[in-house]
Structures are given as C-alpha cells and as structure tokens.
C-alpha cells in the first residue's frame, strides 16, 4: 500500500504555493477562508484540525493589513474593566495564558507595565481594585496566568524602576503584567501551522466575486496576482474573514450585510530604547483612551491613537498631527521630552470595529459577531487580536453547522504553533547551540524567540553557507539566513514581505530598511529565481514606499497624507 502522510510539509515556499493553488482549482473544499490576517489564519487552522478539507487565500501578504500593525500586545484590556465588559476581559486573559504557556511560548512573552498614580488614596484604591480583578480573571481559565501579580509601588520605587520619568508626574504607581507578540510573525507561523496539518493556503490570490447557485454561495472567483491566472474555487462553506474590508467583500455577494464594520486608525511610534531609561512599560491615560509605552527589544513602541478612517484601507497613513499627539502625551511624564528627531519608525493600522450608534470609534464594540449572511457564506467581524482563536472557533462552528455529518469540535486550544514544542528545552541549551555553530549566544536567543525549535532549519542554512550568519546592513538584529528562510519556508514573495513583516526592519531601522534592501533582495532572488532586473525592481518599489511613508508623515491631515502615501504603487496591484 502507498504511504499516507497525516501531516504535510512545514514549508510554504514557492513550490508549496503552486501545489496549493492546483488543489484549490481541482477539488471541492469543505471550508474556504477568505482573508489571511490573524482571524483568517486562525480559522484555517481550526477547520483543518477538525478534519475538514480546508483552503485559505489572501489578496496580499499574510498579516499585511491590521494584523501586522497592532500594539503587539496579547492582553485582557485593562480599560474594558472600566467599561464593565467583564466577559471580554476574562475571555482575553484566558487566551493570554494559553498563548503564553501552550500555543506559542516562543513568540508570546510576558511584559511588565507601570500605571503611574497622580492622586493619593482614592486613585490607588480604585486602580488597585481593577488590577486585583484583572489578576483574579486571569485564573478563570483553569490554569495559572503565566505572569506575576500586580504590585503597589511608592514614588521612590517608581523612580528606581523608571528613572526617566519626571519627578512631579506621579506620587507612586502600580505595576502589572500582560504579554507581547510580534503580530506579523505570529500570523505567518499560524498559516504555516495550518498548512502543516493539510490546509491549502496561498497568498497573493484575490477573491473577485462569489459563485452562487440560486441564493447559495458555492465558491469564489479567484485571481492569482502573481501569474495573472483566474480560476474558480469550490467550497461547501466560505468564511469571510477580511477585517476592515468586510463590507466590500459582502457587497460582492449582492446582499446587504447584517452588520457594518467601521475602521479606526491607530498609529505607533518606534523610539530607540536609549532615549529614556526604564525597566518597564507604561500605561498612561489620555482624554480619549489610553497610551502604551511598550519595551520592544532595543526600542520602545509608543501608541496609540483612535480616529475614524474612511480613506484607502490598504495603506492608512500617519500624519504629523498623529505623531505630535502621541509625543505630546508621552512627554507629559518624561523628564526629558522626546522630539520628532527621536522617532526612528512609524506605523499606522486600522481596527475593524463593529459599527454602532456612537460617533466615537473609541466607544465602538471590541466584541465580535458571526453571521450566516447568505447560505454558504459565514461572516466574522470585530473582535481583538488576543481573542482571535475564539473568533476563529466561532466562525468555523457556524460553518460546520451547515455541513452534513458529525464534525469534531475545535481542538485549537491544544494545538501548538510550529516551533513551540520543545522550545523551553532548546532555550535551556542555547549556549551549547551557540558554541556548536560558532555564533554569539545573543544571536541564538534572537532566533529562538522568533522561530522556536525551527531555529535548527536556519542553523542548517548557516552551516551550508556561513555568510548567511552576517547581519543585514543597517539592521544588525537580523541576519541573511532569515531572509533566505522567509522566501523558502514562509511564503515571502516580495521584498516588502520580508522587510515589513517577516522581519520588522521597516520600522526598527533608522533608515527603515533602505540599506538592507539591496542585500535582502539579492538573497531572496537566489531562492525565487529573480534576475537582475527583478531584483532592481523590488528594491526600487521598496525605496518608493519608504520615501512616500516618510513624506506622508509630514502632512497635516489624513487626506494629504493618503495622497502622498498612494504615490508609491504596490509592486503587485490588487485593484
């Protein structure tokens, strides 16, 4: 008898993409997921691990929309306690513990925050009660939370923890823990994990319409943006997980959606870690919402804003006013103010909020909704990054309710991402690994915290070609092997995919990846078969993007910023 594999390749490189598209064209699926963000990739993993024939397509790159432009936090949401949304907080904290300890301990890490106090007794009692409730809820999932409890600090203790805070900015503080994640890397890992269980996944495949028999959706018209080929994908159930594009996707069906999704823009600044001293992140109140100052390797992430956005959804632009707003609020607590010159990176993203009657996006729901808008089509919208697994489960539950036969319930609470199994053991022997391969321990730590036990595959590349251990120009944290691996194993098809999402060079490097671009493009070209003209074209498009983003961030308003940003075309147009 021929050998049958119960799992598939852990690679999703060019060959795997071609094979996936061939299967999507030839075989009817049980579930087709449209959208390759955090919810879409989560839904694909949920469906395939129930034993369903599953496909997933994304018009651009994995996580190229909202899912790569978040605050990079896995958190319960302290501010939702004040809104009395206890169910959402408890659910998110349960998920936080699961991601930290079981699903992705190599990617999700504890992070400490300080909440500065300005008023004596009453504020400490009020905020402290909220933090206590936060800790209690973190145990409600039936497992330890994976992070320490909150602590009350005196003014002196706060000053020791955060020496760069202005002495008159607080009278004490409370510290608590949440978790953080490289959001884009998590999503690409999720897509790979789904593929390893047998899902047929392909990025740069755009859905241009739905196939209907009577009133029932039975598939989609798809367009491979890399080759220009158009084809049909047949599926018993289609899941629309397109986030801020939900309304546009629904319009293709010719039916009015049961709910609307409203986009809210949030921007973040990236500042070098040495611009101010601190051993903790910060949670600051603003007149509209909250502002986070988040430790991020050799950087701080500072954000976010919360403003309505009705312009181009693919490329939301940060304005000078957005940047000044964030600087103004963080400078209220810093002894030495930050200036525009201190900002090394900026990124803007859109939250998909369920539209309600409120005019303020900060008051719209972070809950999610699932609807069978027409037979054969499930829509999932709203929610927050941390609860993606619950959202994905709910979407697939709705889809399988319309399938014949007995379908297994979701098992993703027990499915670790690729690289997670054995991570702690690999971490414990990181010094031995470093000695064996002749690289610094810090480099091994960097790789383990990005790839987990898949680090072996990168070290194999370095063993074959020692030059791949060299750091990229202007981006010392990243090495050549990571670029090669992104193209061969992680479905990176263009230079922007690597510099903006497989790595975070586009926001972490002072020149936003301009120096690294030619080297990275040449390394990618060796995997993807690019000639010199293609390499030059990839670099040129990336440099145009960087220049347009820098210029847009000098504009006074959204309309001006968008106009400047859109002057740099995408290397693969989706229109």
N, C-alpha and C positions, 0 to 999 in steps of 0.2 A: 504494500500500500504506500502511496506517496506520503511524505511527511507533511503534517499540517501544523503551522505555527499559530499559537493562540495570541501572540502579540506581533507587532510589526516593527519596522526599523525605528530607532530613536532619532534618526536624522530626518530633517525636512529640507533637504537641499534641492538643487535643480531637477535631478532625476526623480526624486520622490514627488515633486510638484507635478511633473509631466504625467507620472503614473496615476496620481490622484485625479487629475483632470480627465484622463481616459476613463477611469472608473465612474466619475460623475456623469460622463456622457452616455455610458453604456448601461448602467444598472440603476434601477429604481431604488431610492433610499427610503428608509423609514422616516428619518429626520434630516432635513436640510436646515442648517443655521446660516442666516444671512447677517454678517457683521462679525468682525474679528477683534473686538475690544474685550474687556475683561468679562463681560456677561456672555458674549457670544462664544468665546473660547471655553468659558466655564460650562455653558450649555452643551457644547460639543463633547466635552469630557463626560458630563453627566449622562448624556444619551448613549455614548458608545460603551460606557461601563455598565449600562443596563442590558447590554447585548443587542442593541439596535444598530442597524446599518446607518451610519451617520456621515454626513458631509458638512463642510463649512467653507464659505467663500467670503472674502473681504476685498473691497474695491481698491484699497491702498495697501499699506503695510499693517501688520499686526500692531494694535495699540496706537495707530497713527492719529487718532482723534483724542477724545477726552482721556482715555486710559493711560496715556503716557505723559499727561500734563496736570496731574493731580498734586496735592500736597505731599504725596508719597508717604501717607500715614495709614496705618491699619489701626483704627481707633473706634471707641464706643461713641464718641461725640459728647464731650462734657456739656456743650451748650444745649444739647437736646434734653438734658435733665431739667434745665430751667423752663423749657417748653412743656415739661411734664410728659414727654414722649418716652416713657419708661420701657415700653416694649421694644422700641427700636434700639435703645441703648443696651438693653440686656442681650438682645439678639446679636448686636455688633460685637459686644465684649466676648460672648461665647465663641463667635467666629475668630476673633483676635487670638484667643487661646489656642484654637485648633490650628490656625496658620502658623503660629509661633512654635508649637510643640510637635505637631504631627505632619502637616501638609507641606510646609516649606521652611524648615528651620534654617536653611542656608540663605534664604532670601529675606525673611521677615525677622527683624531684630528689635529687642526692647530699646526704648529711648526715653530718657528722663526729661520731664518738663518742670519748670518753676512757674507758679502763679504768684506774681507779686501782689502783696496786700498794701492798700493805701489808708485804710481806716482800721482803728483798733476795735477789738472785741466783736462788734456786730458782723463785720465783713469776714473775720476769721471764723466765726461760728457758722455763718451762712455758707461760705465756700467750703469750709471743712465738712459740714454735713453733706454737701453734694459729693465731695471726694469720698467720704465714707460709703455713701450709697453706691458710688462708682465701683469701689472695691468689692462691696457685697454682691453686686450684679455680676462681677467678673467670675464669681464662683458658681453662678447659677447654671452653667453648662455641665456640671457634674465632674469637672476636672479643675485642678489648680490653675490660676490665671496665667502663670508663666512669667509674671513680673512682680516686683516688690509692691508693698502697700504705700499709700501716701504718707507724708511726714510733714509736721509743722516745723517751721524754721524761724529763728529770731532774725533780727536785722543783721546782726553780726555774722550769723551762719549764712545768710543770703549773700552777703558781701564776699565771704570766702568762696562760695560756690560760683558767683558771677561777679568777679572783681570790676568789670567794666560798666556795671550799672551805676547810674547817677545816685549819689547818696541820699538825695532828697526825693527820689522817685518811689520810695516804699518804706514801710515800717516793719516789714517781715515778709514771710511768704509760705507757700505750701508746695511741696514737690509731689508729683505723681508720675506714673509711668504709662506709656502707650507703646506702640510699635511702629516701625517704619519699613518701607519696602521700595526697591527700585521697580516702579509700577510697570514700565515697558518690558523690562527683563522678565518679570513675573508672567506677563501675558504671553510672550513668545515661548516661555517654558511650558505654560498651560497648553498652548497649541501643539507643541512637540509631544507633550504627555498624551493628549487626545489622539494624536497620530500613532503613537506607540501602542495604543490599545486598539487601533484599527480604523480610526476616523480618517476620512479622505479630505484633506484640508489644502486650500490653495489661496494665497494672497494675490493681489492684483487681478482679481476676477470680479467684474462688476455685474450686479443684477440690474437689468434694464427693463424688466417687466415680469409679470406673473402669468403663468399658463392656467387657464380656468376651463373647467368642463361644467357648463351651467353656472351655478354660483360657487362651485367648489374650486379652490386653489389646488392644483396637482403638480406644480413645479414652477420653474422660473426660466426666463430667457437670460442667458449669461454671456458675457463678453470678456474674453481673455485679453486684458490690456497689454500684455507683453507680446503676444503674437498677432493680435487683431482678429483671431477666430471667434465666431459666435456659435453658440450651441445651446441645447436645452438640458436642464437637469430636472429629472422627475423625482418627486418625493411624495410620500403619503401625508406628511405634515411638514410645513415650513415654519420656522421660528424667526420672526423679525426682531433682531437684537441690534438695531442700528443707532441706539442712543439719541443724540440730538437730531439725527436725520429721520427719526421715526415717522414724523408727519409726512415727509417727502416719500418715504418708502410706502406708506399706507396709501398715498394718492395714486400709486401705480395700480393698485387693485381696483380703483374706481369706486371705492366705498369710503364713506365718511368715518374717520376713526372714532372710537368710543371715548378717547381722551386725547388731550393735546400735550405736547412736550415743549417747554419753553427753555431757551438757552440762557444761562447765566455765565458771564465771563469772570474768570478768576486769574490773576497774574501772580507770579512769584519772581523774586529777585534772588540771584545767586551771588554771594559775597564771600571772599576768602576768609578762612577761619581765623587768620591772624589780625583781622580788622578790629576785633574786640575779643576779650578774654571771657571764657565761660566754660563750665563743665556740664552744662545742662541746656536744654532748650527753654523757650519761654512761651507762655500763653498770655496774650495781652488782650484786654477788652478794647473795642472801638465803639464809636457811636452806632455802627451798623451791625457789627458781628464780632468776630474775634480775629486776632492776628497771631500767627505762629512764627516763631524763630526756631528753626529745626537744625540740629547738628547733622551734617551730611558729609562725612569723610573730612576732606581738607577744606570744606566750605560750610557756609550757613545757607539754608533756604529760608526766605522771609516772604510770607504772604498769608492771606490772600485778599483780593478784592471780591466784590459780589455785585455785579452790574448787569443789567439787561443787555442782550446782544441779539440784533436782528439782521446782521450782515453775513458775509461769507463764513460758512461753518467749518470749512476745511482749514482755514488759516486765520483764526482770531488773532488780532494784533494788540499788543500792549502799547499804550500811549504814554507821552511824557506825564500827563496828569495822573495816570495809574501809578507810575513809578514814584512820582512825588508824593502821592497819597501814602504809599507803603513806607517810604523813607520818613515822612513826617511823623507817622505813628510809632515807628520803632525808635526814632530819635528822642521821643518823649521820656524814654527810660535809660538811654545811653549817656554816659559821661562825656564821651567824645562822639559827636554826631557823624553819621555816615553821609557821604555825598554821592553824586552820580558817578564820580570817578572811581568809587569803591565797588561799583556793580560790575561784575565780570560776565554775568549771564542773566537773561530774562526769558521767561516763557509764559505763554497765555493758553488757557484751556477753557472749555465750555462744559458746564454741568447740565445734564439733562433732567430738568425739574418738571414734575407734573404740574401743569398749569392749573391755577385756581382763580379765585376772585381777587387775590392780593396783587397790588401793583408792584410790590417789592419782591424781588427774586429771593431775598434772604428769608422771606416768610413762606415761600412755596414748599411743598412737601418733599422730604427726602425718602418718603415711602416709595415702594414700587407697586405697580399694578400689572396683572396679566389678564389678557382678554383673548378669546377666540373671536376675532373681529368678523371673519367670514369662515365658512367651513374650510378646513385645511390650512388655515393660517393663524398662528399664535403670535401675539404681540406682547413683548415685555419692555417696560419703560420705567424710568425713575430710579430710585434707589441710590445707594452709595457704594463706593469701591469695596469697602470692608465686607459688605454682605453679598458680594457677587455670587457666592456659592449657593446661598438660599434663593437668590433671584433665579439662577440657572435651574435649580431643582424645581422651583415653582413653574417655570416655563415648560420644562420637559414633562412635569406632571400633567399640565394642561394638554400637551400634545399627545401623550400616551393615552389619555382618557378617551381619545377618539380612535385609537388603534384597536384592531381585533386581537384577541388572545390575552393571556396573562403576562404582563410586563413587570419585571422586577422593580422594586423601589430604588430610589437613589442610594448609591454607596460611596459618594464622593467624600463623605466625612472620614473615610478610611483609605482614600487614595492619595498617596504622597506624590508630589511632583518629581519628575526626573531629576536626579542629583540629590534628593533629600535622604534616601535610605543610606545609612552608614555615614552620614555627614559628620556626626559628632566624633566617631572613631577616627575619621580622616583628619579632623581638626586637631585631635589629640596627638597625632603623629606628624603634624605639619613641619616640624623642624627636621625630622628624618627625611621627609619628602624633599625639602629644600636642599639638604646636603646631597641627596642622591642625584638630583638633577642640576646641582651647581647654581642654584638661584637663591636670592635672598628670601628669608622666611616671610617678610612682609609681602613679597610678590605672591607666594603660595597662599597666604591669608586672603589676599585680594581675590585670587582665583576661586578659592573655596567658597567665599561669600558671594560669588556670582554664579558659579557652576556646580557647587557642591561636589559630589563624588564624580561628576563628569569631568572634573579637572584633569583626570587621567588622560582624557582624549586630547586636551590641549598640550599636556606634557609630552604626549606621543608626537605631536606636531613639532614641538621644540626639539625633541630627540632627533627627528629626521632632518630638521633644518634649524640649527642653533641661532641663526639670525632672527628667527621669529620671537626670540626672547627679548629683543631690543624694544625699548619704549618708543611710542609714536612721537614725532616731533610736536612740541608744544602741548603734549598730553601725556606726561610721564607716568600717570597711573595705569595706562593701558599699553599692551604690547601687541606686536604684529600678529601673534598667534590668534588673538581674539578676533581680528578682522577676518583672517582666513577661515576660522571656525564659524563665524557668523554667516559667511557665504556658503560654506559646505554643509553645515548642520542646522542652521537656524533660519533658513529661508530668507536671508537678506539678499535682495535682488538689485539694490541700488546703493550708491554711496551714502545717501541721506539716511537709509535704513540703519546703517552701521553707526554713523557719527551722531545721530539724534536719538536712536532707540536701543540698539544692541549695546552700545556704549552711551555715555552721556556727555561726550566730548563737546557737543554743540552748545551746551550750557555751562560746562565746567572749565573749559579752556579760555584763557584771556582773549585769544583771537577767534574763539568759537569754532575751532577746527580748521581754520584756513591753512595752517602749516601742515597739519596731519593729512589733509585731503588728498594731495597727490600720492603720498606713500600708501595710504589706505586704498585708494582706487587701483593702484598697481597690484596690490596684494589680492584684492577682490577679483581683478581681471584675470589673475592666474587661475582662479577657481572657476569663474564663469565664462572664460574664453573670450574676454574682451580684447579687441585690437587697440592700437594706439589712439585712433580717433574716438573710440568709445570711451576710453579712459579720460581723454581730454574733455569730452562732452560731459561726463559725470562730474568732473571737477568744476567745470565752468558753471554748470547748473547749481552745484552746491555753493559756490562762491557768490553767485547771484542771490541765492536765498539768504545768505548771511548779510550781504550788503542791504538787501531790502528790509530785513528784520531790524537791523541797526537804524536805518533811516526812518522806519515806521515808528520806532520808539522815541523819536524826537518830535512827533506830531502832537498837536494839542487835543485832538478828538478822534473818536472811533472811525468816522468816515474818512478823514485824512489818512489815518494810519492804515486802514484797509486798502485804500487806493495805492499807497506806496508799496505795501506788502505784496499786493497782487501783480505788481510789475515784474516779479520774479516768477516765471511759469514753472509748473511741476514738470519733472522730467518725463513722467507718464501722465498725460492729461486724463482726467476722469469724466470730463464733460463731453 
